[in-house]
Amino acid sequence: MESAKVETSSSKRLISALVFVVLGVAVVGTVGFTLHALSADPQAPLHATKSSETIVVDGKTYPKASVTMGVYADSAQAAEDGYTLNKKDYVQYGPSTHLILPAHTYVTMTIHAYDGGEELNNPYFGKVVGTVGGTINVDGVDINAVAPDKVQHTWTLHGIPSTSQDPLFVNVPLPHVDEGEDGFLPTNDPGTHNKGHTVVFSFITGGAGEYVWNCEYPCGDGSYAKFGAAMSAYGYMSGKVTVK
Ligand SMILES: [Cu+2]
C-alpha cells in the first residue's frame, strides 16, 4: 500500500510537471511569435543605389553607393516629402527604417532633416564619429560636431555584440531647424525648399552583417524621460541596417 501511494503521487507530480512544461512552451511560443511580429519591417526596406563609380580611400579602391532619407517632426511633414508610411503622428524617419547596404562599399548617405530640437542628454552624440574624413556636410559646409543644444535628432549606427561580423559605428548629429513664435523659420537650404537642412556624409561598410541604428536625442513624449512614444516604438526613431 505504502509503495502504491508513492507511485500515485509521483505520477501526479509527473503530470503536473508535464502540464507546466506544456504551458511554459505555450507562453514562450506566444511571446516569441509576438516579438517576431514586432520585429518585422514596419516599412519596405530601403536599398542603397549602387553606382558604377569607384573611389580611393587610404590607398584602397571601393565601389560607391548612395541612400537618401528624411527626418520629420510629424506625419504631415513626411507627407510633404512624399512619405506616408507610419501610422502614428510621431517624429519619424522615412521612407523606411530598414536600410540595405552593399558590403565593402563607400556609402554616401543624405538626410533631409526638418525638425526642431531641444538639448541632448549626452553631449557625446553631438560629435561626428565614423564618417570618412570625420565630418558631415551640412547645407554645403563641412563640420565635425553640432552643439548639444542645436541637435534635432541623431542617426547612430552600431553593431550588436558579435565576434562574427565587422564592427560598424557611425554617429551623425543633425542640426535643428530654428523655431520662431509661429513655428519653424526658413533655412538657407534650397535642397529642402528652405524648410530643413541637407546633411551628407559617407562611411565604409565592412563584410555582411546585421546592425541597428537609432536616434540618441530624447525626442519621445514626456514618459520615460522623453524616451517614450516615438523613441520606444519601432519604425520611427530606430531601425535596422543589413549589410550584404
Ligand atoms: Cu529623434
Residues whose N, C-alpha, C, O or C-beta is under 5 A from the ligand:
A	BS01	CU	Q152 H153 T154 C215 Y217 C219 M237
